[in-house]
Amino acid sequence: MKKLISAIALLTASCVAFATDLDNWQQIEEDAVGQHVYFHAWGGNQEINRYLHWAKQEVQRRYGVTLHHVKVADITETTTRLIAEKAAGKTQGGSVDLMWINGENFKSLKDSQLLFGPFVDKLPSWTFVDQSLPVTVDFSEPTEGLEAPWGMGQLVFVHDEEELANPPRSFTAMLSYAQAHPNRITYPRPPEFHGTSFLKSLLIELTSSDERLQRPVSEADYASVTTPLWTYLDALHQVAWRGGKQFPAGTAETFQLLDDGQIDLAITFNPNAVYAAHASGNLAESTRAYAFDSGALSNIHYLAVPWNANAKAGALVVTNFLLCPEAQSRKGNIEIWGDPSVLRTEYLSGSAKENTPFKSIAETHPSWQSAIEKEWLTRYGS
């Protein structure tokens, strides 16, 4: 017990000492020189990967920081790694310096006290952030300065106007369309986040935005709230692509299937991804992104530094750079990534300045995500 108390005291003292240095940004930049920052981020999109390669070159040139993009299929992998490091008592020299997270993963890390901070309002680039956006709440969970907003996602569908001029405008209409056109509709396999987001959007529509979805899931409510979801999916899978026995691995595969003419709707969490796909030749120029009439499931995605990061100064410098107007304008450029910015419009340039989001639908409480993923895998995952 004495050893445990001593370890906790040492960790607390370390965090306090670094927190004091947050008031001296020049010192942080000096400390960051020569550091290697291992940034765990989704690697399933070539536009994002190219953008991060550009960022890698810039932070090396400007700050002497070496950025490594550790490509993950799902950030849950990283969350699991950090939990294992805590269990092993690895309070320093951690393998993860920066991570791209939101939702359930943030709440899990926050609850387990695995995040460094608060640090967000100490970043020089914080002054550019549009604080009228919900940048201090993540899936209804207060961020408390433990993660920095990086961009805004909206779940939308992509169709080819030359092949499907009037796509379905609701999930009810989607099912009718799928039944009239078998083998043409699908969605990514949960727990891949596009697939899980599809399930959450569907659940929100089927329950008319039941207020219980904004609260932690309870055993008493779960079955009654989710019954319409499983009824719908049972019907959809009978007429879905590959008979509902196989699902795309993610949004990139849905784009490929759409481009190959195998399905009629692709899915993405970036309303502007279609423009980057046009530029790269991955989708026909006649493809368009759209949201259902009720709106698009929307959330902010964030950057966070683990409590035991080996290169905290470097991670903070990278985070601050990724939030600066130049980096956000490039990220929001529809021909590069097109990810909607979290900065105020006056600080943006180019096409990033013109991005207009769809009507927003609020995320569910994070606990619903893991609950429906688990049941989906039990029902359909084999």
Kinemage of the C-alpha trace (Angstrom):
@kinemage 1
@onewidth
@group {chain A} dominant
@subgroup {mainchain}
@vectorlist {calphas} color= white
{ca met a 1} P 0.000 0.000 0.000
{ca lys a 2} L 2.840 2.401 0.863
{ca lys a 3} L 4.414 1.727 -2.533
{ca leu a 4} L 1.110 2.443 -4.263
{ca ile a 5} L 0.648 5.732 -2.373
{ca ser a 6} L 4.212 6.749 -3.225
{ca ala a 7} L 3.647 5.992 -6.911
{ca ile a 8} L 0.462 8.042 -6.959
{ca ala a 9} L 2.198 10.922 -5.189
{ca leu a 10} L 5.055 10.815 -7.699
{ca leu a 11} L 2.631 10.838 -10.640
{ca thr a 12} L 0.622 13.705 -9.130
{ca ala a 13} L 3.766 15.751 -8.524
{ca ser a 14} L 4.881 15.133 -12.113
{ca cys a 15} L 1.531 16.330 -13.494
{ca val a 16} L 1.509 19.415 -11.304
{ca ala a 17} L 5.038 20.323 -12.370
{ca phe a 18} L 4.161 20.037 -16.031
{ca ala a 19} L 0.876 21.916 -15.531
{ca thr a 20} L 2.859 24.841 -14.168
{ca asp a 21} L 4.929 24.842 -17.363
{ca leu a 22} L 1.743 25.167 -19.414
{ca asp a 23} L 1.831 28.886 -18.609
{ca asn a 24} L 5.179 29.177 -20.406
{ca trp a 25} L 4.511 28.200 -24.022
{ca gln a 26} L 7.993 29.184 -25.140
{ca gln a 27} L 9.440 26.675 -22.679
{ca ile a 28} L 7.076 23.982 -23.948
{ca glu a 29} L 8.256 24.566 -27.519
{ca glu a 30} L 11.875 24.380 -26.377
{ca asp a 31} L 11.206 21.145 -24.489
{ca ala a 32} L 9.501 19.697 -27.567
{ca val a 33} L 12.562 20.022 -29.835
{ca gly a 34} L 13.865 16.569 -30.711
{ca gln a 35} L 10.871 14.718 -29.271
{ca his a 36} L 9.104 11.913 -31.139
{ca val a 37} L 5.308 12.111 -30.909
{ca tyr a 38} L 3.413 8.876 -31.519
{ca phe a 39} L -0.025 9.965 -32.705
{ca his a 40} L -2.636 7.207 -32.698
{ca ala a 41} L -5.273 8.061 -35.288
{ca trp a 42} L -7.579 6.255 -37.647
{ca gly a 43} L -5.662 5.227 -40.754
{ca gly a 44} L -8.502 4.106 -42.996
{ca asn a 45} L -8.662 7.131 -45.297
{ca gln a 46} L -5.981 8.164 -47.772
{ca glu a 47} L -6.937 11.871 -47.695
{ca ile a 48} L -6.525 11.945 -43.912
{ca asn a 49} L -3.264 10.036 -44.134
{ca arg a 50} L -1.899 12.485 -46.703
{ca tyr a 51} L -2.962 15.429 -44.560
{ca leu a 52} L -1.160 14.015 -41.539
{ca his a 53} L 1.929 13.427 -43.672
{ca trp a 54} L 1.872 17.148 -44.499
{ca ala a 55} L 1.464 17.964 -40.793
{ca lys a 56} L 4.406 15.689 -40.016
{ca gln a 57} L 6.625 17.662 -42.386
{ca glu a 58} L 5.459 20.998 -40.977
{ca val a 59} L 5.962 20.248 -37.272
{ca gln a 60} L 9.414 18.847 -38.058
{ca arg a 61} L 10.373 21.962 -40.016
{ca arg a 62} L 8.863 24.498 -37.611
{ca tyr a 63} L 9.355 22.923 -34.194
{ca gly a 64} L 11.870 20.102 -34.548
{ca val a 65} L 9.235 17.562 -33.525
{ca thr a 66} L 9.059 14.177 -35.262
{ca leu a 67} L 5.440 13.089 -35.705
{ca his a 68} L 4.648 9.402 -36.205
{ca his a 69} L 1.139 8.570 -37.424
{ca val a 70} L 0.284 5.258 -35.779
{ca lys a 71} L -2.588 4.058 -37.969
{ca val a 72} L -5.321 2.256 -36.068
{ca ala a 73} L -8.509 0.641 -37.349
{ca asp a 74} L -10.381 1.665 -34.206
{ca ile a 75} L -9.106 3.923 -31.420
{ca thr a 76} L -10.533 1.424 -28.933
{ca glu a 77} L -7.318 -0.521 -29.595
{ca thr a 78} L -5.368 2.396 -28.131
{ca thr a 79} L -7.740 2.784 -25.205
{ca thr a 80} L -7.174 -0.882 -24.360
{ca arg a 81} L -3.412 -0.376 -24.575
{ca leu a 82} L -3.495 2.565 -22.160
{ca ile a 83} L -5.601 0.627 -19.669
{ca ala a 84} L -3.038 -2.188 -19.849
{ca glu a 85} L -0.181 0.262 -19.263
{ca lys a 86} L -1.919 1.618 -16.186
{ca ala a 87} L -2.484 -1.906 -14.863
{ca ala a 88} L 1.228 -2.591 -15.383
{ca gly a 89} L 2.150 0.558 -13.434
{ca lys a 90} L 3.680 2.295 -16.452
{ca thr a 91} L 3.259 5.888 -15.241
{ca gln a 92} L 6.003 7.327 -17.450
{ca gly a 93} L 7.389 6.662 -20.917
{ca gly a 94} L 4.072 5.538 -22.333
{ca ser a 95} L 3.792 4.287 -25.905
{ca val a 96} L 1.075 6.795 -26.894
{ca asp a 97} L 1.708 10.547 -26.946
{ca leu a 98} L -1.376 11.847 -28.741
{ca met a 99} L -4.656 10.325 -29.842
{ca trp a 100} L -7.711 11.176 -31.932
{ca ile a 101} L -10.763 10.323 -29.854
{ca asn a 102} L -14.303 11.161 -28.862
{ca gly a 103} L -17.401 9.613 -27.374
{ca glu a 104} L -17.191 6.344 -25.506
{ca asn a 105} L -13.388 6.177 -25.693
{ca phe a 106} L -13.016 9.621 -24.154
{ca lys a 107} L -15.406 8.808 -21.336
{ca ser a 108} L -13.612 5.530 -20.625
{ca leu a 109} L -10.214 7.243 -20.463
{ca lys a 110} L -11.552 10.132 -18.410
{ca asp a 111} L -13.274 7.844 -15.911
{ca ser a 112} L -10.063 5.819 -15.557
{ca gln a 113} L -7.982 9.001 -15.111
{ca leu a 114} L -5.793 8.154 -18.092
{ca leu a 115} L -5.663 11.625 -19.644
{ca phe a 116} L -3.221 14.486 -19.117
{ca gly a 117} L -4.615 17.905 -18.331
{ca pro a 118} L -6.493 20.116 -18.193
{ca phe a 119} L -4.475 21.836 -20.909
{ca val a 120} L -6.805 23.084 -23.658
{ca asp a 121} L -7.228 26.721 -22.652
{ca lys a 122} L -3.428 27.054 -22.391
{ca leu a 123} L -2.950 26.355 -26.096
{ca pro a 124} L -2.259 29.581 -28.024
{ca ser a 125} L -4.571 28.334 -30.800
{ca trp a 126} L -7.486 28.024 -28.362
{ca thr a 127} L -8.219 31.721 -28.995
{ca phe a 128} L -9.223 30.868 -32.596
{ca val a 129} L -11.768 28.186 -31.624
{ca asp a 130} L -15.469 28.863 -32.176
{ca gln a 131} L -16.702 28.365 -28.645
{ca ser a 132} L -20.326 28.683 -29.757
{ca leu a 133} L -19.897 25.083 -30.966
{ca pro a 134} L -20.257 22.312 -28.345
{ca val a 135} L -16.463 22.072 -27.982
{ca thr a 136} L -16.513 21.472 -24.224
{ca val a 137} L -18.923 18.534 -24.299
{ca asp a 138} L -18.232 15.147 -25.874
{ca phe a 139} L -21.318 12.941 -26.383
{ca ser a 140} L -22.907 14.732 -23.381
{ca glu a 141} L -19.720 14.244 -21.289
{ca pro a 142} L -17.938 17.476 -20.162
{ca thr a 143} L -14.403 17.534 -21.556
{ca glu a 144} L -13.008 19.567 -18.626
{ca gly a 145} L -10.002 20.660 -20.696
{ca leu a 146} L -8.768 17.087 -21.183
{ca glu a 147} L -9.138 17.060 -24.977
{ca ala a 148} L -8.831 19.722 -27.653
{ca pro a 149} L -11.504 20.026 -30.357
{ca trp a 150} L -10.078 19.172 -33.790
{ca gly a 151} L -13.006 19.001 -36.205
{ca met a 152} L -16.700 18.339 -36.629
{ca gly a 153} L -18.216 15.195 -38.086
{ca gln a 154} L -21.669 14.620 -39.547
{ca leu a 155} L -22.978 11.246 -40.678
{ca val a 156} L -24.142 11.582 -44.283
{ca phe a 157} L -24.804 9.371 -47.277
{ca val a 158} L -23.312 9.552 -50.757
{ca his a 159} L -25.175 8.729 -53.973
{ca asp a 160} L -24.577 9.042 -57.706
{ca glu a 161} L -27.076 11.506 -59.161
{ca glu a 162} L -26.879 9.825 -62.548
{ca glu a 163} L -27.822 6.458 -61.070
{ca leu a 164} L -30.089 7.507 -58.181
{ca ala a 165} L -31.616 10.934 -58.631
{ca asn a 166} L -33.926 10.777 -55.596
{ca pro a 167} L -32.231 8.881 -52.757
{ca pro a 168} L -34.152 7.918 -49.598
{ca arg a 169} L -34.499 10.790 -47.134
{ca ser a 170} L -35.144 8.769 -43.978
{ca phe a 171} L -34.365 5.338 -42.601
{ca thr a 172} L -37.983 4.329 -43.150
{ca ala a 173} L -37.618 5.286 -46.811
{ca met a 174} L -34.270 3.476 -46.944
{ca leu a 175} L -35.880 0.201 -45.896
{ca ser a 176} L -38.602 0.616 -48.513
{ca tyr a 177} L -35.926 1.319 -51.120
{ca ala a 178} L -33.885 -1.728 -50.061
{ca gln a 179} L -36.957 -3.959 -50.295
{ca ala a 180} L -37.714 -2.631 -53.780
{ca his a 181} L -34.032 -2.924 -54.844
{ca pro a 182} L -32.498 -5.964 -53.081
{ca asn a 183} L -28.727 -6.230 -52.644
{ca arg a 184} L -28.150 -2.466 -53.089
{ca ile a 185} L -28.016 -1.128 -49.494
{ca thr a 186} L -25.493 -1.841 -46.743
{ca tyr a 187} L -23.531 -0.215 -43.907
{ca pro a 188} L -20.124 -0.810 -42.284
{ca arg a 189} L -19.795 -3.624 -39.800
{ca pro a 190} L -19.992 -2.450 -36.165
{ca pro a 191} L -18.046 -1.747 -34.013
{ca glu a 192} L -16.320 0.209 -36.827
{ca phe a 193} L -17.467 3.711 -35.930
{ca his a 194} L -19.311 4.466 -39.165
{ca gly a 195} L -21.320 1.283 -38.686
{ca thr a 196} L -22.052 2.061 -35.057
{ca ser a 197} L -23.020 5.622 -36.006
{ca phe a 198} L -25.428 4.186 -38.568
{ca leu a 199} L -27.049 2.170 -35.761
{ca lys a 200} L -27.285 5.180 -33.451
{ca ser a 201} L -28.804 7.369 -36.169
{ca leu a 202} L -31.310 4.658 -36.955
{ca leu a 203} L -32.206 4.238 -33.282
{ca ile a 204} L -32.718 7.976 -32.857
{ca glu a 205} L -35.131 8.098 -35.812
{ca leu a 206} L -37.055 4.966 -34.831
{ca thr a 207} L -37.572 6.244 -31.263
{ca ser a 208} L -38.323 9.842 -32.318
{ca ser a 209} L -35.253 11.028 -30.382
{ca asp a 210} L -36.321 9.378 -27.135
{ca glu a 211} L -34.928 11.491 -24.283
{ca arg a 212} L -33.653 8.337 -22.577
{ca leu a 213} L -30.940 8.134 -25.260
{ca gln a 214} L -29.335 11.221 -23.702
{ca arg a 215} L -28.986 9.477 -20.336
{ca pro a 216} L -26.860 6.496 -19.297
{ca val a 217} L -28.407 3.283 -20.566
{ca ser a 218} L -30.352 1.361 -17.934
{ca glu a 219} L -31.388 -2.271 -17.895
{ca ala a 220} L -34.977 -1.215 -17.310
{ca asp a 221} L -35.120 0.880 -20.489
{ca tyr a 222} L -32.756 -0.895 -22.840
{ca ala a 223} L -35.015 -3.596 -24.279
{ca ser a 224} L -38.020 -1.344 -24.899
{ca val a 225} L -35.917 1.405 -26.463
{ca thr a 226} L -33.923 -0.871 -28.786
{ca thr a 227} L -36.613 -3.345 -29.907
{ca pro a 228} L -37.514 -1.216 -32.979
{ca leu a 229} L -33.820 -1.184 -33.970
{ca trp a 230} L -33.510 -4.967 -34.135
{ca thr a 231} L -36.871 -5.331 -35.876
{ca tyr a 232} L -35.722 -2.887 -38.551
{ca leu a 233} L -32.329 -4.549 -39.015
{ca asp a 234} L -33.878 -8.021 -39.270
{ca ala a 235} L -35.970 -6.716 -42.165
{ca leu a 236} L -33.119 -4.751 -43.780
{ca his a 237} L -30.618 -7.595 -43.677
{ca gln a 238} L -32.968 -9.868 -45.616
{ca val a 239} L -32.632 -7.562 -48.649
{ca ala a 240} L -29.250 -5.928 -47.962
{ca trp a 241} L -26.016 -6.324 -49.923
{ca arg a 242} L -24.776 -9.912 -49.645
{ca gly a 243} L -28.010 -10.786 -47.884
{ca gly a 244} L -26.896 -9.066 -44.699
{ca lys a 245} L -24.314 -11.804 -44.158
{ca gln a 246} L -21.331 -9.620 -44.995
{ca phe a 247} L -20.670 -5.946 -44.295
{ca pro a 248} L -18.083 -3.429 -45.545
{ca ala a 249} L -15.091 -2.861 -43.289
{ca gly a 250} L -15.557 0.920 -43.278
{ca thr a 251} L -16.402 4.038 -45.223
{ca ala a 252} L -13.586 3.547 -47.754
{ca glu a 253} L -15.037 0.200 -48.784
{ca thr a 254} L -18.526 1.692 -49.161
{ca phe a 255} L -17.027 4.323 -51.475
{ca gln a 256} L -15.376 1.570 -53.518
{ca leu a 257} L -18.587 -0.452 -53.693
{ca leu a 258} L -20.510 2.631 -54.812
{ca asp a 259} L -17.902 3.431 -57.445
{ca asp a 260} L -18.007 -0.194 -58.656
{ca gly a 261} L -21.782 -0.010 -58.994
{ca gln a 262} L -22.419 -2.700 -56.386
{ca ile a 263} L -24.409 -0.513 -53.964
{ca asp a 264} L -26.436 2.687 -54.253
{ca leu a 265} L -25.451 4.514 -51.046
{ca ala a 266} L -22.073 4.980 -49.386
{ca ile a 267} L -21.597 6.452 -45.922
{ca thr a 268} L -19.148 8.920 -44.397
{ca phe a 269} L -18.762 11.113 -41.311
{ca asn a 270} L -17.337 13.915 -43.437
{ca pro a 271} L -19.859 15.773 -45.629
{ca asn a 272} L -16.994 17.042 -47.805
{ca ala a 273} L -15.242 13.703 -48.305
{ca val a 274} L -16.966 13.356 -51.658
{ca tyr a 275} L -14.998 16.315 -53.053
{ca ala a 276} L -11.666 14.826 -52.035
{ca ala a 277} L -12.814 11.536 -53.590
{ca his a 278} L -13.564 13.394 -56.826
{ca ala a 279} L -10.104 14.948 -56.810
{ca ser a 280} L -8.410 11.586 -56.194
{ca gly a 281} L -10.536 9.759 -58.764
{ca asn a 282} L -12.135 7.473 -56.178
{ca leu a 283} L -15.691 8.599 -56.973
{ca ala a 284} L -17.427 9.869 -60.087
{ca glu a 285} L -17.992 13.616 -60.387
{ca ser a 286} L -21.741 12.949 -60.336
{ca thr a 287} L -21.665 11.702 -56.720
{ca arg a 288} L -23.088 13.916 -53.997
{ca ala a 289} L -23.306 13.818 -50.191
{ca tyr a 290} L -26.613 14.464 -48.483
{ca ala a 291} L -28.267 14.209 -45.087
{ca phe a 292} L -31.682 12.842 -44.249
{ca asp a 293} L -34.476 15.381 -43.883
{ca ser a 294} L -34.320 15.070 -40.087
{ca gly a 295} L -30.640 16.065 -40.100
{ca ala a 296} L -27.258 14.390 -39.619
{ca leu a 297} L -25.843 12.768 -36.505
{ca ser a 298} L -23.154 15.267 -35.490
{ca asn a 299} L -20.274 15.417 -33.059
{ca ile a 300} L -16.958 17.095 -32.371
{ca his a 301} L -13.826 14.973 -32.569
{ca tyr a 302} L -10.876 15.704 -30.334
{ca leu a 303} L -7.165 15.335 -29.615
{ca ala a 304} L -6.016 14.103 -26.218
{ca val a 305} L -2.698 13.400 -24.474
{ca pro a 306} L -2.433 10.277 -22.265
{ca trp a 307} L -1.412 10.762 -18.651
{ca asn a 308} L 1.818 8.824 -19.138
{ca ala a 309} L 2.824 10.202 -22.549
{ca asn a 310} L 6.552 10.108 -23.154
{ca ala a 311} L 6.540 13.360 -25.160
{ca lys a 312} L 3.964 15.624 -23.539
{ca ala a 313} L 5.598 18.839 -24.726
{ca gly a 314} L 5.805 17.553 -28.284
{ca ala a 315} L 2.186 16.360 -28.162
{ca leu a 316} L 1.017 19.793 -27.013
{ca val a 317} L 3.004 21.524 -29.750
{ca val a 318} L 1.498 19.210 -32.396
{ca thr a 319} L -1.996 19.761 -31.008
{ca asn a 320} L -1.552 23.516 -31.035
{ca phe a 321} L -0.313 23.397 -34.639
{ca leu a 322} L -3.255 21.238 -35.761
{ca leu a 323} L -5.579 23.879 -34.315
{ca cys a 324} L -3.910 26.867 -35.957
{ca pro a 325} L -5.710 28.673 -38.833
{ca glu a 326} L -3.283 27.429 -41.487
{ca ala a 327} L -3.636 23.774 -40.516
{ca gln a 328} L -7.408 24.031 -40.017
{ca ser a 329} L -7.858 25.788 -43.366
{ca arg a 330} L -5.874 23.076 -45.117
{ca lys a 331} L -7.799 20.347 -43.311
{ca gly a 332} L -11.070 22.015 -44.304
{ca asn a 333} L -10.052 22.366 -47.961
{ca ile a 334} L -12.577 20.213 -49.837
{ca glu a 335} L -9.899 18.971 -52.226
{ca ile a 336} L -7.565 17.858 -49.419
{ca trp a 337} L -9.664 16.479 -46.558
{ca gly a 338} L -12.703 18.719 -46.226
{ca asp a 339} L -13.145 18.105 -42.494
{ca pro a 340} L -15.338 20.940 -41.109
{ca ser a 341} L -13.308 23.243 -38.882
{ca val a 342} L -13.841 24.139 -35.228
{ca leu a 343} L -12.384 27.620 -35.710
{ca arg a 344} L -14.317 30.832 -36.132
{ca thr a 345} L -14.922 31.621 -39.797
{ca glu a 346} L -12.840 34.795 -39.805
{ca tyr a 347} L -9.699 32.753 -39.136
{ca leu a 348} L -10.241 30.369 -42.065
{ca ser a 349} L -9.349 30.684 -45.730
{ca gly a 350} L -10.197 28.951 -48.977
{ca ser a 351} L -12.994 26.414 -49.234
{ca ala a 352} L -12.745 25.707 -45.487
{ca lys a 353} L -14.310 29.116 -44.960
{ca glu a 354} L -17.355 28.168 -47.036
{ca asn a 355} L -18.245 24.851 -45.373
{ca thr a 356} L -21.881 24.923 -44.266
{ca pro a 357} L -22.930 22.048 -42.005
{ca phe a 358} L -26.193 20.148 -42.320
{ca lys a 359} L -28.865 20.348 -39.648
{ca ser a 360} L -27.445 18.583 -36.593
{ca ile a 361} L -28.780 15.656 -34.596
{ca ala a 362} L -27.217 15.238 -31.159
{ca glu a 363} L -25.270 12.116 -30.226
{ca thr a 364} L -26.602 9.591 -27.737
{ca his a 365} L -25.011 9.110 -24.328
{ca pro a 366} L -21.766 7.089 -24.780
{ca ser a 367} L -23.145 4.101 -22.863
{ca trp a 368} L -25.685 3.353 -25.604
{ca gln a 369} L -22.871 2.840 -28.091
{ca ser a 370} L -21.230 -0.082 -26.317
{ca ala a 371} L -24.607 -1.626 -25.460
{ca ile a 372} L -25.898 -1.732 -29.027
{ca glu a 373} L -22.516 -2.785 -30.426
{ca lys a 374} L -22.471 -5.764 -28.077
{ca glu a 375} L -25.960 -6.867 -29.024
{ca trp a 376} L -25.349 -6.302 -32.736
{ca leu a 377} L -22.349 -8.627 -32.567
{ca thr a 378} L -24.406 -11.225 -30.709
{ca arg a 379} L -27.251 -11.063 -33.228
{ca tyr a 380} L -25.415 -10.565 -36.516
{ca gly a 381} L -21.683 -10.835 -35.945
{ca ser a 382} L -21.144 -14.532 -36.534
